[in-house]
Amino acid sequence: MSVSKAAETAPVSFRTHPDTYLHWRMEIQEPVARLVMAVREDRPAREGYALKLNSYDLGVDLELADAVERIRFEHPEVKAVVITSALDRVFCSGANIHMLGSSAHGFKVNFCKYTNETRLAIEDASRHGGVKFLAAVNGTAAGGGYELALACDEIVLVDDGSSAVSLPEVPLLGVLPGTGGLTRVVDKRKVRRDRADVFCTVEEGIKGKRALEWGLVDALASRSRFEETVEERARGLAAKAPDRRGPGIEWKPVEVEVEDGIRRYRYLAVRVDRKKRTALLTVKGPDAGEPDSAEDLRFRGTDAWALRAFRELEDAVLHLRFNEPEAGLWLLKTEGDPERVLQSDRALDRLRDDWLAREILLYQARVLRRLDQSARSMFALIEPGSCFAGSLYELVLAADRSYLLDTGEDDPSVALGPLNRADYPMSHGLTRLEARFHGSPERVGEVLERGRFGPSEAEAEGLVTMALDDIDYEDDVRVAIEERASLSPDALTGMEASLRFPGTETGDSKIFGRLSAWQNWIFIRPNAVGEHGALQVYGKPERPTFDFKRT
C-alpha cells in the first residue's frame, strides 16, 4: 500500500478557520472580498505528493468552502468576491493529479463530490444570497482551476499571450473534468456545442481573443491593466447586489465529542455499527423557544437550533462519507417536541426578509441537498418521541424508505409547516414533496393545507412508506435493514440516484446525475487507472496505453 493510500485511513476533519488556513488568504475591503489562492506545495492533506502550481486537494477545497460560508454569515457587508491567485502566471492547475492517481476509488469519487458541492455553494451565494463572484484569472487556469472560474459570475483573463483556460482531462488524463466543467461550459456559459467539443479536446487550451469570442471568459485585460480591470468589474458587480443589513455572526467551530464509538454533538448523535454496516443518526429538536426577532436570532448566532443542528448534520454526513465508507445504510431518527420544531420554522418564515434568517434557510437547503447526494441508503424510523415535523420532516422525504411505529395513539406522527412549501429545493429544482407526489402534483397543496397526520393517515396519504403496529415493527425493520445491508453497494448507489430525482433536470442535477455517474465508472477503467492508464503514468516519460474498444 502506498503512503498516501495508507494515510487515507486517518479520519478527515472538516473544521478549519482563517487563522489556520494554509492555502488561502481572505481579505475584506468593503464591499469586496478577495480570496487569494496561494497553495503551499509542501503541505498536502496526505503524504505522497506535492501541491505544485496551485493544484488542490481536499485540504485546499475545505478551506475554500469554509471561506465562502464565512463571507455569507460573518460579512454581510461583502457584496462581491474576487477569487484570484498569488502565483505569477498561474491561476490554478486543478485537482492534483498525483493525489488522484494514488487515491482509492471511493476517495476520488467523494473528493469530486465535495468539490462540486463547494462550487455549487458559490453559485447558491450568487443566485440566492446576493453575493457575486469574479474569477481574476491572472495566469493559466487548467482543469479544476477553470472549473472554479466557471462557478463565478464573471471571468477576467489576463491577455499576455500565454495564459489560457483549458479542460484537458479527456486528452491528457483519460477522465472527465470532475467539477461540473462540461455542464457549465454549455449550460451556463452557452458555448456552442461544436466549439465546446474542440475546447475540451485541446490539451493546451484556448487563450486571448478566441477565449473571449467563444464565450469562455467575459473580459480580457493586459497585465498592466489587469488589477484595475478586476477592481472595476468587481465593484460593478457589488453595485448591483442587494443590501444585506445588520452585523454578521461569528462562524464558530462545530463541536463534537467522541466517546465509546459515538459522535456526540449538541443536537445530534451518530453511532456506527460496523458489523451491521449501518450508522444511526439521531437528531434532537430544539430545547428552547424560537427567536422572536432578527436581533434575537443574531444574538443566538451559530447556537440557534435552526443553524447549529443543520451544521452538525452536515459535519456528520461528511464524516460518514469519507471516514465510514462501509456504513452503507444510514438510519435517521429524531427526538423532541415536534411543536418546537414548527415554532423554529415559523420564526424563520416570519423573519425571512432579514438577511441572516434567509441565509439560514439557504444553508439548511444546502445541507439537505448534501444528504440527497450521499451515496448511502437511508431509512427514516419514526417512533414515539420523534419530532419529524417541518424542516426535520425533510429527512423522511430524503430517505429511501420510512417506517412508522403505530402505537394506536392519535397524536400526530408527522407534521408539515411553512418551510416545506418551497424553501428546500432538491438539486433538480423540485421540493421533496413535489418529488414525492410527482405523479399527482395536486396532492402537495392538499397535504400542506392539512399539516398534521396520525400514523394511519400518514401512510394513507403517502407521507411514510409503512405504518406498522408494535407486533410487526421491530421484526419488519430488522429484516429490511439486514436485506439492504446485504445488497451490492454499487447497484444500490445507481438505483438510489436514479430514483431520488424524478422529473426535469437542472444544471446542478446534471453535474451530479451525469458527470458523477460517468466519472465513477471512468475512475475504475484501465484506460484511466490501469497499470498503463493515463492517471497512473501522468508525469512520467511513458505515454498511456488505451484499449480503444468503445462500450
C-alpha positions in Angstrom: 0.0 0.0 0.0 1.4 3.4 -0.9 2.0 6.1 1.7 -0.9 8.2 0.5 -3.3 5.3 0.5 -2.3 4.3 4.0 -2.9 7.9 5.1 -6.5 7.7 3.8 -7.3 5.6 6.8 -6.7 8.7 9.1 -10.0 10.4 9.8 -10.7 13.5 7.7 -11.9 16.5 9.8 -13.9 19.3 8.2 -13.3 22.0 10.7 -10.9 24.9 9.9 -10.5 28.7 10.5 -8.9 31.6 8.6 -6.3 31.7 11.3 -5.1 28.2 10.4 -5.6 28.4 6.6 -2.6 27.0 4.7 -3.6 27.7 1.2 -5.9 30.7 1.0 -5.9 34.3 2.2 -9.2 36.1 2.8 -9.0 39.9 2.5 -12.1 42.1 3.2 -12.3 45.6 1.8 -16.0 46.5 1.9 -17.9 45.9 -0.3 -15.4 43.5 -2.0 -13.6 40.5 -0.5 -10.6 38.8 -2.1 -9.9 35.1 -1.8 -6.3 34.6 -2.8 -5.2 31.1 -3.7 -1.6 30.6 -2.5 -1.3 26.8 -2.2 1.7 25.6 -0.2 3.0 22.7 -2.2 4.7 21.2 0.8 1.5 20.9 2.9 -0.8 18.4 1.2 -3.6 16.9 3.1 -1.9 13.5 2.9 1.7 12.5 2.3 3.0 11.3 -1.1 2.5 14.3 -3.4 3.4 18.0 -3.8 0.7 20.6 -4.5 2.6 22.3 -7.3 1.2 25.2 -9.5 -1.7 25.9 -7.2 -3.1 22.4 -7.7 -5.6 21.5 -5.0 -6.5 18.5 -2.8 -9.3 18.1 -0.2 -7.5 20.3 2.3 -7.3 23.2 -0.2 -11.0 22.9 -1.1 -12.0 22.5 2.6 -10.6 26.0 3.2 -12.4 27.4 0.2 -15.7 26.0 1.3 -15.2 27.5 4.8 -14.2 30.9 3.4 -17.4 31.0 1.3 -19.6 30.2 4.3 -17.8 32.8 6.5 -18.3 35.5 3.9 -22.0 34.7 3.8 -22.5 34.7 7.6 -19.8 36.8 9.1 -19.5 39.6 6.5 -22.9 40.7 5.2 -21.2 43.9 4.1 -19.5 42.0 1.3 -21.4 42.1 -2.0 -18.7 40.8 -4.4 -15.9 38.3 -4.1 -12.8 38.2 -6.2 -11.1 34.8 -6.5 -7.5 35.0 -7.7 -4.1 33.6 -7.4 -0.9 34.7 -5.6 1.3 32.9 -8.2 2.7 34.7 -11.2 1.2 33.4 -14.5 -0.7 30.6 -12.8 -4.3 30.8 -11.6 -4.9 27.2 -10.7 -3.8 23.9 -12.4 -6.8 22.0 -11.0 -7.0 18.9 -8.8 -3.6 17.4 -8.0 -3.2 14.5 -10.4 -0.7 12.6 -8.3 -3.2 12.8 -5.4 -6.0 11.4 -7.7 -3.7 8.7 -9.1 -2.7 7.5 -5.7 -6.1 7.6 -4.1 -8.5 4.8 -3.6 -11.6 4.9 -5.9 -14.0 5.8 -3.1 -11.9 8.7 -2.0 -11.6 10.0 -5.6 -15.4 10.0 -6.0 -16.1 11.6 -2.6 -13.4 14.2 -3.3 -15.1 15.1 -6.6 -18.5 15.2 -4.9 -17.2 17.6 -2.2 -15.6 20.0 -4.8 -18.8 20.0 -6.7 -20.8 21.0 -3.6 -18.3 23.8 -2.9 -18.7 25.3 -6.3 -22.5 24.9 -6.1 -22.3 26.8 -2.8 -20.6 29.6 -4.7 -23.4 29.7 -7.2 -26.0 29.5 -4.5 -24.4 32.5 -2.8 -24.7 34.4 -6.1 -28.2 33.2 -7.1 -29.9 33.4 -3.7 -27.6 35.2 -1.2 -26.8 38.3 -3.3 -23.0 37.8 -3.2 -21.5 38.0 -6.7 -18.2 36.2 -7.6 -15.5 37.2 -10.1 -12.6 35.0 -11.2 -9.5 37.1 -11.7 -7.6 34.6 -13.9 -4.1 36.1 -13.7 -2.5 33.1 -15.4 -3.3 29.7 -16.9 -6.4 28.0 -15.5 -6.4 24.3 -16.3 -9.0 21.6 -15.4 -10.4 22.2 -12.0 -8.8 25.6 -12.0 -11.0 26.7 -14.9 -14.0 24.9 -13.3 -13.5 27.1 -10.2 -13.6 30.1 -12.5 -16.7 28.7 -14.2 -18.6 28.7 -10.9 -18.1 32.5 -10.7 -20.4 35.1 -12.3 -17.7 36.6 -14.4 -14.2 35.6 -15.6 -11.5 38.1 -16.4 -8.5 36.6 -18.2 -5.1 38.2 -18.4 -4.2 38.8 -22.0 -0.5 38.2 -22.0 0.0 35.9 -25.0 0.5 32.8 -22.9 -2.3 32.5 -20.3 -5.1 30.1 -21.3 -8.1 28.4 -20.0 -8.5 24.6 -20.6 -10.3 21.4 -19.7 -7.6 19.0 -20.6 -8.8 15.9 -18.7 -10.0 13.9 -21.8 -6.9 14.3 -23.9 -4.4 14.3 -21.1 -5.7 12.0 -18.4 -8.4 9.8 -19.9 -11.0 11.0 -17.5 -13.6 13.8 -17.4 -13.5 17.3 -15.8 -14.6 16.3 -12.3 -16.3 19.5 -11.1 -19.0 20.5 -13.5 -16.9 21.9 -16.3 -18.6 20.2 -19.2 -22.1 21.2 -18.0 -21.2 24.8 -17.1 -19.5 25.4 -20.5 -22.6 24.6 -22.5 -25.4 25.2 -20.0 -24.2 28.2 -18.0 -21.9 30.0 -20.5 -23.9 28.9 -23.5 -20.8 27.9 -25.5 -21.7 26.3 -28.8 -21.5 22.5 -28.7 -19.0 22.3 -31.6 -16.7 24.9 -30.1 -17.0 23.1 -26.7 -16.0 19.9 -28.4 -12.9 21.5 -29.7 -12.1 23.2 -26.4 -12.5 20.0 -24.3 -10.1 18.0 -26.5 -7.3 20.6 -26.9 -4.8 19.9 -24.2 -3.2 23.3 -24.3 -6.5 25.2 -24.0 -7.6 28.5 -25.6 -6.3 31.9 -24.8 -6.9 35.6 -25.5 -9.3 36.8 -28.1 -10.6 33.4 -29.1 -11.4 32.6 -25.5 -13.4 35.8 -25.3 -15.1 35.3 -28.7 -16.1 31.7 -27.8 -17.6 32.9 -24.5 -15.1 31.0 -22.3 -14.3 34.3 -20.5 -16.1 37.6 -20.1 -13.2 40.1 -20.4 -9.6 40.3 -21.3 -7.1 42.7 -19.7 -3.4 43.3 -20.3 -1.1 42.6 -17.5 -0.6 46.3 -16.8 -4.3 46.9 -16.5 -5.3 43.6 -15.0 -5.8 44.7 -11.4 -7.6 47.9 -12.4 -10.0 46.0 -14.6 -10.7 43.4 -11.9 -11.4 46.1 -9.4 -13.7 48.0 -11.7 -15.7 44.9 -12.6 -15.9 43.7 -9.0 -17.3 47.0 -7.8 -19.7 46.9 -10.7 -21.0 43.6 -9.5 -21.2 44.8 -6.0 -23.2 47.8 -7.1 -25.9 45.5 -8.5 -26.1 43.3 -5.4 -28.8 43.7 -2.8 -28.1 45.2 0.6 -27.6 42.7 3.5 -28.2 44.9 6.5 -27.0 44.2 10.0 -23.9 42.8 11.7 -22.7 39.3 10.9 -22.3 36.4 13.3 -19.2 34.5 14.3 -18.9 31.2 12.4 -18.0 29.2 15.4 -16.5 25.7 15.0 -18.8 22.7 15.2 -18.2 20.9 18.5 -18.2 17.2 18.7 -17.1 14.6 21.3 -16.3 11.0 20.5 -16.9 8.6 23.3 -17.4 4.8 23.2 -17.6 5.0 19.4 -20.4 7.5 19.4 -20.0 11.0 17.9 -22.0 13.4 20.2 -23.0 16.8 19.1 -25.4 19.1 21.0 -28.3 18.2 18.7 -27.1 15.0 17.1 -25.6 11.6 18.0 -24.1 9.3 15.4 -23.5 5.6 16.3 -21.8 3.4 13.7 -22.3 -0.4 13.8 -19.5 -1.7 11.5 -20.6 -5.3 11.9 -24.1 -4.5 10.5 -22.7 -1.8 8.2 -25.1 0.8 9.5 -25.0 4.3 11.0 -27.7 5.6 13.3 -28.2 9.4 13.2 -30.4 10.8 15.9 -31.3 14.5 15.5 -32.7 16.3 18.6 -35.3 19.0 18.3 -35.0 22.5 19.8 -34.6 22.7 23.6 -35.6 26.4 23.8 -38.2 28.7 22.4 -37.8 30.1 18.9 -36.2 33.5 18.3 -38.7 36.3 18.4 -36.8 38.9 16.4 -33.9 39.4 14.0 -31.9 40.8 16.9 -32.6 37.7 19.0 -31.6 35.5 16.0 -28.3 37.4 15.7 -27.7 37.1 19.4 -28.0 33.3 19.3 -25.8 33.2 16.2 -24.5 29.7 15.4 -26.1 28.4 18.6 -29.6 28.9 17.2 -31.1 25.4 16.8 -32.0 26.0 13.1 -28.4 26.6 12.3 -26.5 24.5 14.8 -28.5 21.3 14.3 -28.0 21.5 10.5 -24.3 22.3 10.8 -23.9 19.3 13.0 -25.8 17.2 10.5 -23.6 18.4 7.7 -20.4 17.6 9.7 -21.8 14.1 10.4 -22.7 13.5 6.7 -19.2 14.5 5.5 -17.6 12.4 8.3 -19.6 9.3 7.3 -18.9 9.8 3.6 -15.1 10.0 4.0 -14.4 8.1 7.2 -17.0 5.3 7.3 -17.3 4.1 3.7 -18.7 0.6 4.7 -21.6 2.1 6.7 -23.8 1.8 3.7 -27.2 2.3 5.4 -28.0 5.4 7.4 -30.9 5.1 9.9 -32.5 8.5 10.6 -34.2 9.2 13.8 -35.3 12.3 15.7 -36.1 13.1 19.4 -38.0 16.0 20.8 -41.2 18.1 20.6 -42.5 18.5 17.1 -44.2 21.7 18.0 -40.9 23.3 19.0 -39.5 22.4 15.5 -42.5 24.0 13.9 -42.1 27.1 16.1 -38.5 27.4 15.0 -39.6 27.0 11.4 -42.3 29.6 11.7 -39.8 32.1 13.2 -37.5 31.7 10.2 -40.5 32.1 7.9 -41.6 35.2 9.7 -38.1 36.7 9.7 -37.2 35.7 6.1 -36.8 39.3 5.0 -33.8 39.6 7.3 -30.6 38.5 5.6 -29.5 36.2 8.4 -32.8 34.3 8.5 -32.6 34.0 4.8 -29.1 32.7 4.9 -30.0 30.1 7.5 -32.8 28.8 5.2 -30.4 28.6 2.3 -27.9 26.8 4.5 -30.4 24.2 5.6 -31.4 23.6 2.0 -27.7 23.0 1.1 -27.2 20.5 3.9 -30.4 18.6 2.8 -29.0 18.5 -0.7 -25.8 17.0 0.6 -27.9 14.3 2.2 -29.7 13.7 -1.1 -26.4 13.4 -3.0 -24.8 11.0 -0.5 -24.2 7.5 -1.9 -25.8 5.8 1.0 -29.1 4.1 1.6 -31.3 5.9 4.1 -34.3 4.7 6.2 -36.2 7.0 8.4 -37.5 5.4 11.6 -40.5 7.3 13.1 -41.1 6.2 16.7 -42.8 7.5 19.8 -40.9 10.7 20.9 -39.9 11.6 17.4 -40.1 15.1 16.0 -40.3 14.6 12.3 -42.0 17.9 11.7 -41.4 20.8 9.3 -37.7 21.1 8.5 -37.0 17.7 10.1 -39.7 16.0 8.1 -37.5 16.7 5.1 -35.3 13.9 6.5 -38.2 11.5 5.9 -38.7 12.8 2.4 -34.9 12.5 1.7 -34.9 8.9 3.0 -35.3 6.0 0.5 -37.9 4.4 2.9 -39.7 5.4 6.1 -41.1 3.1 8.8 -43.6 4.4 11.3 -44.3 2.6 14.6 -48.1 2.9 15.2 -48.8 2.5 18.9 -52.5 3.2 18.5 -52.2 6.7 19.8 -53.9 9.6 17.9 -51.0 12.0 18.3 -49.6 13.3 15.0 -46.6 11.3 13.9 -45.6 13.7 11.1 -46.3 17.4 10.6 -45.7 19.8 7.8 -45.1 23.5 8.1 -44.4 26.7 6.1 -40.9 25.7 5.1 -42.0 22.5 3.4 -43.6 24.6 0.7 -40.6 25.9 -1.3 -37.6 26.6 0.9 -35.8 23.3 0.5 -35.5 22.6 -3.3 -33.5 19.5 -4.3 -30.7 19.8 -6.9 -33.1 19.3 -9.8 -35.4 22.2 -8.7 -38.3 20.2 -7.2 -39.1 20.3 -3.5 -39.1 16.9 -1.8 -42.9 16.9 -1.5 -43.1 17.6 -5.3 -40.8 14.7 -5.9 -42.8 12.5 -3.6 -46.1 13.3 -5.4 -44.5 13.7 -8.9 -47.4 11.8 -10.4 -50.1 13.8 -8.6 -48.9 17.3 -8.0 -52.2 18.5 -6.7 -51.5 16.4 -3.6 -48.7 18.8 -2.5 -51.1 21.6 -1.7 -53.6 19.3 0.0 -51.2 17.8 2.5 -49.6 21.2 3.2 -53.0 22.6 3.9 -53.9 19.8 6.3 -50.5 19.8 8.0 -50.7 17.1 10.7 -51.1 13.4 10.3 -51.6 10.4 12.6 -50.0 7.1 11.9 -52.7 5.6 9.6 -53.3 8.9 7.9 -49.6 9.4 7.2 -49.4 6.0 5.4 -52.7 6.6 3.6 -51.6 10.0 2.4 -48.2 8.7 1.2 -46.2 10.6 3.7 -44.5 7.5 5.0 -43.7 4.1 3.4 -45.2 1.9 6.0 -47.0 2.3 9.3 -46.6 -0.9 11.4 -48.0 -1.9 14.8 -45.8 -2.8 17.7 -46.1 -6.5 16.9 -44.6 -6.2 13.4 -42.5 -3.1 13.6 -39.3 -4.5 15.2 -39.1 -7.6 13.1 -40.0 -5.9 9.8 -37.5 -3.1 10.3 -34.8 -5.6 11.3 -35.3 -7.7 8.2 -35.4 -4.6 6.0 -32.1 -3.4 7.4 -30.4 -6.8 7.1 -31.7 -7.2 3.5 -30.5 -3.7 2.5 -27.0 -4.2 4.0 -26.6 -7.5 2.1 -27.1 -5.9 -1.4 -24.4 -4.7 -3.7 -23.4 -1.1 -2.7 -22.6 -0.3 -6.4 -26.0 -1.4 -7.6 -27.7 0.4 -4.7 -25.8 3.7 -5.4 -27.0 3.6 -9.1 -30.5 2.7 -8.1 -30.9 5.3 -5.5 -29.5 8.1 -7.6 -31.9 7.2 -10.4 -35.0 7.0 -8.1 -34.4 10.0 -5.9 -34.7 12.7 -8.6 -37.8 12.2 -10.7 -38.8 14.9 -13.2 -36.9 17.6 -15.0 -33.2 18.3 -14.8 -31.2 21.4 -13.9 -27.5 22.2 -14.4 -26.9 21.2 -10.8 -28.6 17.8 -11.2 -26.7 17.2 -14.5 -23.4 17.7 -12.7 -24.3 15.0 -10.2 -26.5 12.8 -12.2 -24.5 12.7 -15.4 -21.0 13.7 -14.6 -20.6 12.0 -11.2 -22.1 8.7 -12.6 -19.8 8.7 -15.6 -16.8 9.7 -13.6 -17.5 7.0 -11.0 -17.3 4.5 -13.9 -14.3 6.0 -15.7 -12.3 6.1 -12.4 -12.2 2.3 -12.4 -11.5 1.7 -16.0 -8.0 0.5 -17.0 -7.7 3.4 -19.5 -7.6 5.7 -16.5 -6.2 3.7 -13.6 -4.8 0.6 -15.0 -1.0 -0.1 -14.9 -0.5 2.0 -18.1 -3.6 4.2 -17.6 -3.4 7.9 -18.1 -3.7 8.8 -14.4 -1.1 6.3 -13.4 1.6 7.4 -15.9 0.9 11.2 -15.6 4.2 13.0 -15.1 6.3 10.0 -16.3 8.1 9.8 -19.7 5.8 7.0 -21.0 2.5 7.5 -22.8 -0.7 5.9 -21.6 -1.9 2.7 -23.3 -5.6 2.7 -24.2 -8.0 -0.1 -25.0 -9.7 1.6 -28.0 -12.9 -0.5 -28.0 -16.0 1.6 -27.3 -18.6 0.1 -24.9 
